[in-house]
């Protein structure tokens, strides 16, 4: 079998990208994994996965977390805007 040409490879890549759909930047996506955890995609390179009870504990502590972040903002690495 002959090696594919550059143009054939380029066309194949374009087809695969169409099948995958547009890449979403900045949007969050939620999925339920095989083991029952909920994963959040779009925060960084890797998804964040927690179980139901863990998400509820984190959400219950949201205000406390916001306060902690504000109190420690000077120590945190922030994305420049």
N, C-alpha and C positions, 0 to 999 in steps of 0.2 A: 504494500500500500504506500502510495506516495505521500510525502510530507505536505500538509496544507500550505497554501501561499499566504503571504501577509494579508492580502485582501480578503481571503476566505476566513482567516482568523479574526480579522476586524469585523466582518459581517456577523460571525458567530457571537462575538462579544456584544455587539449591538443587539442581537436577538435575545441574548440572556439578560441584558439590562432591561429590555422592554418587559420580559416576563417577570422580573423582580419588581417592577414598578418604580416610581420615583423615590429617591431617597429623601426621607424627611429629616430636616435639620431643625433642631429646637423643639420638636414636638415629643411628647411622652407617649409611650405605648405600654399597655398592660397585657400580660399573658399569664395564664395558669399553667404551671409546669406539670410534668408527669407525676411528681410526688406531692402535688397539691399546694405548692407554694405559689405566691403571686410575684411575678418579676416585673420590674419597671425598667423599660428600655428608654434611652435618650438622655440620661443624666450624665453619662460618661462612656468610656470605652466598653465597660462591662455592665451587665444588668445588675440591679439590686433586687435580691430575692429574699422575701420573708414569708412566714406563714401567717394565716389569718389573725391569730392571737397577737402575734408580734406587730402586725400593721396596726391593730387596734390600740395596743399600748403606745406605739409611736405617735399615732394620731391624737390620743388622749394627752400626750405630753407636748403637743405642737406649740402651745403658747410658752411653755417653759423653755423649749428649744429656741424659739425666737428670741426670748429674753437673753438666754445664754449667748447666742450668736452676736447680739448687739453689744453685750457687755465685753465680749472678747474680740470684737471686730478689729481692733488695732493689732492683734496677734495673728490674725488669719490672713492667708494668701487670698487676695481678691483678683478676679478677672478685671483687667483695665477696660473701661468702656469708652 
